[in-house]
Amino acid sequence: MPEIQLQPTSIIRRERSQTSALTDLKIRQAKLESAQYKLFDGGGLHLLITTNGSKLWRWKYTKANGTEGLKALGRYPDISLAQARDIRNEMRKQLVQGIDPAEKARREKHARLVAAENSFRSVAKSWWEKWRVGGSAQHADQVMRRFEKNVFPHIGSRPVSEIAATELVAMLNAIQKRGVTDLAKRALQTSNQVFRYAIANGLAANNPAAAIRPSDVLQSRPKVNLARVDGKELPQLLRNIEAYRGTPATRLAIKLMAQTFVRTTELIAAPWSEFDLEAAEWRIPANRMKAKKPHIVPLSTQSVSLLKTLHLITGHGMLLFPGERDHSKPMSNNTILKALKIMGYGGQMTGHGFRGVASTMLHEMEFDHNHIELQLAHLPRDQVSAAYNHALYLKQRRVMMQAWADYLDSCLVG
C-alpha cells in the first residue's frame, strides 16, 4: 500500500537503516542531507529529517478498512521522544476502539472552528448589529462597551451553546466586587437577550440567564430616594430641564446637581463662600457632609459658567439657593423633587437619583472606581477608601468631572 505523501513527490525519500529504537542522542546527531530521510522508533513512529533540517514526528498506522494512514504529531524538540511515544500509544488505544486518530483530530478541529464562530462574543455582536438599528447610537455604543468591559472577559470565548448558569454567576460576582452592582444587573439583562437571540437562530438550546434573578446572586443595598432614570432616558430628562418653566434658580439648581452629583442637602444649603470660581473648586466643610469629612468638588467649565449666571440672580445674598420667603434660609428640600414631578418624573427621578446615574455612567465610561467613590463622598468600605482625604486623587477627579459635564452636553444635543 503506498505511503501518504506529506511532502512534494519531487523530493526523493530514503529510509535510514536502524538496529535499535531511537534515543535523544541519535536524534540530535542526525545530520542534514541532500534528501530527506526517516529515523524509525517502532510501532509506526518515526522522525522525518527534511532537507531544511526540520525534524518532524510522524506515525504510520493501518486503518480498520486495511488502508494506511499517516498522522503528524509535531516537531522535535517541541515534542520530545518520550512525548511522541506517549501520543503514539494513546492513538494505538484509539485504533483498538475503532477510532481513526487522524479523523478524530480533524473532527475536533472542525468543532473548535464552529465553536469559535458561535462564541458568545460572536453571537452577541450579531445580536447587537440587529438590535441597534433604529435606536440611539450613543446608547448602543454604551451597551457594546458594557459587553467589552464586563461580559466578554468572562464568557466571550465560550461557545454560546455550552455556557452554564454557574459561569454567569461567577461573572456577576466578579463585576459586583468592583462595586458596580447596577452594571452587574445590566450585564445579566443584556446577556439574557443574547441567549434568546441564539435560541431563536438555532445556535443554542437553553438560556442560562433566564434561570438567574439578580436578587439570587447580588447583594442589595437599602433603597432610600434611589428612584432614577436609566442612562438612555437621561438625554430627554436634560432637555426637559432646559425647558422647565419654573424659577430660573430652581432650573439652575437641578442642572448643577446633575453636573456635580452632590447630595441634595449639600447643594441647597451651600453658601457662596464655599466656591472659588477662579480655582474652579467647591470646598464643602466637614460639618455639612454626611461622613463628617471635608469634601472638594472640582468644577467643570460648564459648572463655573452656570454659577456665574446664578450669581447674577442670587449673588447679593449669602446662599446660592435662598428660600422664596426667607432669604436667610435655603430653598425647601422638596423644591427639586417638586420640579421633577412637574416635568413628569414623579416617582421616576429624584435629586439623589443624579448620583446613581453618574455612578453607573462613569463606571461605563471606565473611570476608576475609587475616584468615583471619592467624588460621591461615600463612607469608607475598604483599605483603599479608608485612606480617604478630601484632596485624594483630585487631579484625576478634575478630569473625570469635566468629562462628565461634556458627556451631559453631548446627551443634550445628541
C-alpha positions as CSV (number, residue, x, y, z in Angstrom):
1,M,0.0,0.0,0.0
2,P,1.5,3.4,-1.0
3,E,2.6,5.7,1.8
4,I,0.7,9.0,2.3
5,Q,2.8,11.9,1.0
6,L,3.1,14.9,3.2
7,Q,6.0,16.5,1.1
8,P,6.1,17.2,-2.6
9,T,6.6,14.0,-4.6
10,S,9.6,15.5,-6.4
11,I,11.7,15.1,-3.2
12,I,13.4,11.7,-3.1
13,R,12.9,9.9,0.2
14,R,15.0,7.1,1.7
15,E,14.8,5.3,5.0
16,R,17.9,5.1,7.2
17,S,18.5,1.6,8.4
18,Q,18.5,1.2,12.2
19,T,19.3,-1.6,14.5
20,S,17.5,-0.2,17.6
21,A,14.9,2.3,18.8
22,L,15.6,6.0,18.8
23,T,17.4,7.9,21.5
24,D,17.7,11.6,22.1
25,L,21.4,11.4,21.2
26,K,20.7,9.7,17.9
27,I,18.1,12.4,17.1
28,R,20.5,15.3,18.0
29,Q,23.2,13.7,15.9
30,A,21.0,13.3,12.8
31,K,22.7,15.3,10.0
32,L,21.2,17.4,7.2
33,E,21.5,15.6,3.9
34,S,20.5,16.3,0.3
35,A,17.4,14.1,0.5
36,Q,15.0,13.8,3.4
37,Y,15.1,10.5,5.3
38,K,13.4,8.8,8.3
39,L,14.6,7.5,11.6
40,F,12.3,4.8,13.0
41,D,11.5,4.2,16.6
42,G,8.9,1.4,16.4
43,G,5.2,0.8,16.3
44,G,4.9,3.0,13.2
45,L,6.5,6.0,15.0
46,H,9.3,7.7,13.0
47,L,11.1,11.0,12.7
48,L,11.3,12.7,9.3
49,I,14.5,14.6,8.8
50,T,13.8,17.2,6.0
51,T,16.3,18.8,3.6
52,N,15.9,22.1,5.5
53,G,16.9,20.5,8.8
54,S,13.4,20.1,10.4
55,K,12.7,17.0,12.5
56,L,9.1,16.1,12.3
57,W,7.3,13.3,14.1
58,R,5.1,11.0,12.0
59,W,3.1,7.9,12.9
60,K,2.1,5.4,10.3
61,Y,-0.8,3.1,11.1
62,T,-3.3,0.8,9.5
63,K,-7.0,1.8,9.5
64,A,-9.9,-0.5,10.2
65,N,-10.6,-0.9,6.4
66,G,-7.0,-2.0,5.8
67,T,-5.7,1.2,4.3
68,E,-2.7,3.1,5.7
69,G,-2.9,6.4,7.5
70,L,-0.2,8.9,8.4
71,K,-0.6,11.3,11.4
72,A,1.6,14.3,12.0
73,L,2.5,14.5,15.7
74,G,4.6,17.7,15.9
75,R,8.1,18.9,15.7
76,Y,11.1,17.8,17.6
77,P,12.2,19.1,20.2
78,D,8.8,20.8,20.8
79,I,7.6,17.3,21.1
80,S,10.2,15.1,22.9
81,L,10.9,11.5,22.2
82,A,9.0,10.4,25.3
83,Q,6.0,12.6,24.5
84,A,5.9,11.3,20.9
85,R,5.8,7.7,22.2
86,D,3.0,8.6,24.7
87,I,1.0,10.1,21.9
88,R,1.6,7.0,19.7
89,N,0.5,4.7,22.5
90,E,-2.7,6.7,23.2
91,M,-3.6,6.7,19.5
92,R,-3.0,2.9,19.3
93,K,-5.6,2.5,22.0
94,Q,-8.0,4.6,19.9
95,L,-7.4,2.2,17.0
96,V,-8.3,-0.8,19.2
97,Q,-11.6,1.0,20.0
98,G,-12.2,1.5,16.3
99,I,-11.4,5.2,16.3
100,D,-9.3,6.7,13.4
101,P,-7.0,9.2,15.3
102,A,-6.5,11.4,12.2
103,E,-10.3,11.6,11.6
104,K,-10.9,12.3,15.3
105,A,-8.4,15.2,15.2
106,R,-10.0,16.6,12.0
107,R,-13.5,16.5,13.7
108,E,-12.2,18.1,16.8
109,K,-10.5,20.9,14.8
110,H,-13.8,21.5,12.9
111,A,-15.7,21.6,16.2
112,R,-13.3,24.2,17.5
113,L,-13.8,26.3,14.4
114,V,-17.6,26.0,14.7
115,A,-17.4,26.9,18.4
116,A,-15.3,30.0,17.7
117,E,-17.9,31.1,15.1
118,N,-20.7,30.6,17.6
119,S,-18.8,32.0,20.6
120,F,-20.8,34.3,23.0
121,R,-18.8,37.3,21.7
122,S,-19.6,36.5,18.0
123,V,-23.3,35.9,18.7
124,A,-23.5,39.0,21.0
125,K,-22.1,41.2,18.2
126,S,-24.6,39.7,15.7
127,W,-27.5,40.4,18.1
128,W,-26.1,43.9,18.7
129,E,-26.0,44.7,15.0
130,K,-29.7,43.9,14.6
131,W,-30.8,45.4,17.9
132,R,-29.0,48.8,17.4
133,V,-30.9,49.6,14.2
134,G,-33.3,52.5,14.8
135,G,-32.1,53.2,18.3
136,S,-29.8,55.7,19.9
137,A,-26.2,55.3,18.6
138,Q,-24.9,56.6,21.9
139,H,-26.9,54.1,23.9
140,A,-25.9,51.3,21.5
141,D,-22.2,52.2,22.0
142,Q,-22.7,52.1,25.8
143,V,-24.2,48.6,25.6
144,M,-21.2,47.3,23.5
145,R,-18.7,48.9,25.9
146,R,-20.5,47.2,28.7
147,F,-20.1,43.8,26.9
148,E,-16.4,44.5,26.2
149,K,-15.7,45.6,29.8
150,N,-17.8,43.3,31.9
151,V,-19.0,40.3,29.9
152,F,-16.6,39.2,27.2
153,P,-13.6,38.8,29.5
154,H,-15.6,36.1,31.3
155,I,-17.6,34.2,28.7
156,G,-16.8,35.9,25.4
157,S,-14.7,33.0,24.0
158,R,-17.1,30.3,25.2
159,P,-19.5,28.6,22.8
160,V,-22.9,30.1,23.4
161,S,-24.5,26.7,23.5
162,E,-22.2,25.5,26.3
163,I,-22.3,28.3,28.8
164,A,-23.8,27.3,32.2
165,A,-25.6,29.3,34.7
166,T,-22.7,28.9,37.1
167,E,-20.4,30.8,34.7
168,L,-22.9,33.7,34.7
169,V,-23.0,33.7,38.5
170,A,-19.2,33.9,38.6
171,M,-19.3,36.8,36.1
172,L,-21.9,38.7,38.2
173,N,-19.9,38.2,41.4
174,A,-16.7,39.5,39.7
175,I,-18.5,42.6,38.4
176,Q,-20.1,43.2,41.8
177,K,-16.7,43.0,43.6
178,R,-15.8,46.2,41.6
179,G,-18.6,48.0,43.4
180,V,-20.9,48.3,40.4
181,T,-23.9,46.2,41.2
182,D,-26.0,48.1,38.7
183,L,-23.7,47.1,35.9
184,A,-23.8,43.5,37.0
185,K,-27.6,43.6,36.7
186,R,-27.4,45.2,33.2
187,A,-24.8,42.6,32.2
188,L,-27.2,39.8,33.1
189,Q,-30.1,41.6,31.3
190,T,-28.3,42.1,28.0
191,S,-26.8,38.6,28.2
192,N,-30.3,37.2,28.5
193,Q,-31.2,39.0,25.3
194,V,-28.2,37.4,23.5
195,F,-29.1,33.9,24.7
196,R,-32.7,34.4,23.4
197,Y,-31.3,35.6,20.1
198,A,-29.1,32.5,20.0
199,I,-32.1,30.2,20.6
200,A,-34.2,31.9,18.0
201,N,-31.5,31.4,15.4
202,G,-30.7,27.8,16.3
203,L,-27.4,28.5,17.9
204,A,-28.3,27.3,21.4
205,A,-31.0,25.2,23.1
206,N,-31.0,26.8,26.5
207,N,-30.9,30.2,28.1
208,P,-28.9,30.0,31.4
209,A,-29.5,33.7,32.1
210,A,-33.3,33.1,32.3
211,A,-32.7,30.9,35.4
212,I,-31.0,33.6,37.4
213,R,-32.5,36.6,39.2
214,P,-30.2,39.3,40.3
215,S,-31.5,39.0,43.9
216,D,-30.3,35.4,43.9
217,V,-26.7,36.4,43.4
218,L,-26.2,40.1,44.0
219,Q,-26.2,41.9,47.4
220,S,-28.8,44.6,47.7
221,R,-28.4,47.9,49.3
222,P,-31.1,49.8,51.3
223,K,-33.1,51.9,48.8
224,V,-33.6,55.4,50.1
225,N,-34.6,58.0,47.5
226,L,-32.9,55.9,44.7
227,A,-35.6,56.4,42.1
228,R,-33.8,57.5,39.0
229,V,-33.9,57.3,35.2
230,D,-31.9,54.9,33.1
231,G,-28.9,56.1,31.2
232,K,-30.8,56.0,27.9
233,E,-33.5,58.3,29.4
234,L,-31.0,60.9,30.5
235,P,-31.0,62.9,27.3
236,Q,-34.7,63.5,27.4
237,L,-34.6,64.5,31.1
238,L,-31.9,67.0,30.3
239,R,-34.0,68.6,27.6
240,N,-37.0,68.7,29.9
241,I,-34.8,70.5,32.5
242,E,-33.8,73.1,29.9
243,A,-37.4,73.7,29.0
244,Y,-38.6,73.9,32.7
245,R,-40.8,76.9,33.2
246,G,-40.3,77.3,36.9
247,T,-38.0,79.8,38.6
248,P,-34.5,80.2,36.9
249,A,-32.8,79.4,40.3
250,T,-34.6,76.0,40.5
251,R,-33.7,75.1,37.0
252,L,-30.1,76.0,37.6
253,A,-30.1,74.0,40.9
254,I,-31.2,70.9,39.0
255,K,-28.5,71.4,36.3
256,L,-25.8,72.0,39.0
257,M,-26.9,68.8,40.8
258,A,-26.7,66.8,37.5
259,Q,-23.2,68.2,36.9
260,T,-21.8,67.8,40.4
261,F,-24.0,64.9,41.7
262,V,-23.7,66.0,45.3
263,R,-26.4,65.3,47.9
264,T,-29.5,67.5,47.8
265,T,-28.9,69.0,51.3
266,E,-25.2,69.7,50.3
267,L,-26.4,71.7,47.3
268,I,-29.4,73.7,48.5
269,A,-27.7,74.9,51.7
270,A,-24.4,75.9,50.0
271,P,-23.2,79.4,50.7
272,W,-21.3,81.4,48.1
273,S,-18.3,81.4,50.4
274,E,-17.6,77.7,49.7
275,F,-16.9,78.4,46.0
276,D,-13.7,79.5,44.3
277,L,-14.6,80.1,40.7
278,E,-11.1,81.1,39.8
279,A,-9.7,77.8,41.0
280,A,-12.9,76.0,39.8
281,E,-13.4,74.3,43.2
282,W,-16.3,73.9,45.6
283,R,-15.0,73.1,49.1
284,I,-17.7,71.7,51.4
285,P,-16.7,71.7,55.1
286,A,-17.0,68.6,57.3
287,N,-20.0,69.9,59.3
288,R,-22.1,69.9,56.1
289,M,-21.1,66.4,54.9
290,K,-22.8,63.2,55.8
291,A,-19.4,61.5,56.5
292,K,-18.3,64.5,58.6
293,K,-15.2,64.9,56.4
294,P,-14.4,67.9,54.2
295,H,-15.1,67.4,50.5
296,I,-13.8,69.0,47.3
297,V,-15.9,69.2,44.2
298,P,-13.8,70.1,41.1
299,L,-16.0,72.4,38.9
300,S,-16.2,71.8,35.2
301,T,-16.2,74.8,32.9
302,Q,-19.9,74.3,32.5
303,S,-20.5,74.4,36.2
304,V,-18.4,77.6,36.5
305,S,-20.4,79.2,33.8
306,L,-23.6,78.1,35.4
307,L,-22.5,79.5,38.8
308,K,-21.6,82.9,37.2
309,T,-25.1,83.0,35.8
310,L,-26.7,82.1,39.1
311,H,-24.6,84.8,40.8
312,L,-26.5,87.4,38.8
313,I,-29.7,86.1,40.4
314,T,-28.8,85.2,44.0
315,G,-25.2,86.6,44.4
316,H,-26.4,89.5,46.5
317,G,-27.1,87.2,49.4
318,M,-25.2,84.5,51.4
319,L,-26.8,81.4,49.9
320,L,-26.8,80.0,46.3
321,F,-30.4,79.0,46.6
322,P,-32.2,81.1,49.2
323,G,-35.8,80.3,50.2
324,E,-38.6,82.3,48.5
325,R,-39.9,83.8,51.7
326,D,-36.9,83.9,54.0
327,H,-33.7,84.5,52.1
328,S,-31.6,83.7,55.2
329,K,-32.7,80.1,54.9
330,P,-32.1,77.7,51.9
331,M,-34.8,76.6,49.5
332,S,-37.0,73.8,50.6
333,N,-35.7,70.2,50.4
334,N,-38.6,69.3,48.2
335,T,-38.1,72.1,45.6
336,I,-36.1,69.9,43.2
337,L,-38.3,66.9,43.8
338,K,-41.4,69.0,43.0
339,A,-39.9,70.4,39.9
340,L,-39.0,66.9,38.6
341,K,-42.6,65.9,39.3
342,I,-43.9,68.8,37.3
343,M,-41.7,67.7,34.4
344,G,-43.4,64.3,34.5
345,Y,-40.8,62.4,36.6
346,G,-42.8,61.8,39.8
347,G,-41.6,58.5,41.3
348,Q,-39.1,58.1,38.5
349,M,-36.4,60.6,39.4
350,T,-35.2,62.4,42.5
351,G,-32.3,64.8,43.2
352,H,-30.4,61.9,44.8
353,G,-31.0,59.9,41.6
354,F,-28.4,62.0,39.8
355,R,-25.8,60.4,42.0
356,G,-26.8,56.9,40.9
357,V,-26.9,57.9,37.2
358,A,-23.5,59.5,37.4
359,S,-22.0,56.5,39.2
360,T,-23.3,54.0,36.7
361,M,-22.4,56.0,33.6
362,L,-18.9,56.9,34.9
363,H,-18.2,53.3,35.5
364,E,-19.3,52.5,32.0
365,M,-17.0,55.3,30.8
366,E,-14.3,53.2,32.6
367,F,-13.3,55.8,35.2
368,D,-11.5,54.4,38.2
369,H,-13.9,53.0,40.8
370,N,-12.0,54.7,43.7
371,H,-12.1,58.1,42.0
372,I,-15.9,57.8,41.5
373,E,-16.5,56.7,45.1
374,L,-14.4,59.5,46.4
375,Q,-16.3,62.1,44.3
376,L,-19.5,60.6,45.6
377,A,-18.1,61.1,49.2
378,H,-19.2,57.6,50.1
379,L,-18.2,56.3,53.5
380,P,-15.0,54.2,53.6
381,R,-15.6,50.5,52.8
382,D,-12.1,49.0,52.3
383,Q,-8.5,49.8,52.9
384,V,-8.2,51.9,49.7
385,S,-11.2,54.1,50.7
386,A,-10.0,54.1,54.3
387,A,-7.1,56.3,53.2
388,Y,-9.6,58.9,52.1
389,N,-8.9,62.6,52.5
390,H,-10.7,65.4,50.8
391,A,-7.9,66.1,48.3
392,L,-7.1,62.5,47.3
393,Y,-6.9,61.9,43.5
394,L,-8.0,65.5,43.0
395,K,-6.2,65.8,39.6
396,Q,-7.9,62.6,38.3
397,R,-11.3,63.6,39.7
398,R,-11.0,67.0,38.0
399,V,-10.5,65.3,34.6
400,M,-13.4,63.0,35.4
401,M,-15.8,65.8,36.3
402,Q,-15.0,67.7,33.1
403,A,-15.6,64.5,31.1
404,W,-18.9,64.1,32.9
405,A,-20.1,67.6,32.1
406,D,-19.0,67.1,28.5
407,Y,-21.0,63.9,28.4
408,L,-24.1,65.7,29.7
409,D,-23.7,68.3,26.9
410,S,-23.4,65.5,24.3
411,C,-26.6,63.9,25.7
412,L,-28.4,67.2,25.5
413,V,-27.6,67.8,21.8
414,G,-27.3,64.1,20.7
